[in-house]
Amino acid sequence: MEQSSHNSLQAANRLVCFVEGNIGSGKSTTVKELQLFNDNSVSEQQKTEEWTLLSKYYEGGMKNDLTLNYELQKQIANTYFKHYFKYSFLPHGGVGIGDLFDDKTLQSMMKKHEKYLRIHPNTKLPETISLPSTSSQPTQPSSSNVYNIFFEGILSSSGVFTVMEYNKGMIREEDYVDLCKNYDALQKGVTGHMAFYLKPTNNVDVCLERIKVRRREFESVIEKPYLKTIEEHYDCFMDKVATKIPVFVIDNSTMDAKETAALILDVLSAVRKDIKYM
């Protein structure tokens, strides 16, 4: 996989973040609301071909308990590669939360959303930051920036689902090692190049209800224990990610999609406007 073929977008005020979360945690609905809040919000989900691949991936493993097709996993990785490398991410090495937000802005934002938003404990805070505790409602941010917000990307496939299926014995050891190398090659161009993560967390009972209501065919086999396993793997994954990239955790178990979208845009609008690589 060669990185040189991608078409880099260099918009001066392009803010890049990822929103990751369990199946049924409200990502799709939030996408629609984000675009209603702000015309400049460019919300990206996996393309149809990616969902088709992943539906085969889930169905094969969950219904038949078969060893996953190694070629299918490589195909998933290549599909992600083609999609994500048309964007310009952060330079190697990443940034800390103190680089993205000035102290007062971060403190004010966390105070405003203290009921629903927290910084992951593994994300290093600037020494001058202390997070107070009063609450107020989300407000609509300005429309001066272009926001690239990705929902469920390559990292959830490699860091959550691939690990999960390997732990269940559905990917052979030698294939898993090789797949990790493939994903690592992609992550050199993606993992260290994004601004931060937003992780909606939800009660798995709520997630299961949403899944039943929307009636997607390939989700018909999903049950509560599977969602619990996904959430556990997401927790482990975010524990690692937060040591390198700032992670904000959103409790959207009592919020509707409009409120979640407003909160996400508040976080984005608080990012420093003078960061050159954005």
Secondary structure, 3 states (H helix, E strand, C coil): CCCCCCCCCCCCCEEEEEECCCCCCCHHHHHHHHHHHCCCEEEEECCHHHHHHHHHHHHHHHHHCCCCCHHHHHHHHHHHHHHHCCCCCCCCCCCCHHHHCCHHHHHHHHHHECCCEEECCCCCCCCCCCCCCCECCCCCCCCCCEEEEEECCHHHHHHHHHHHHHHCCCCCHHHHHHHHHHHHHHHHHHHHHCCEEEEEECCHHHHHHHHHHHCCHHHCCCCHHHHHHHHHHHHHHHHHHCCCCCEEEEECCCCCHHHHHHHHHHHHHCCCCCCCCC
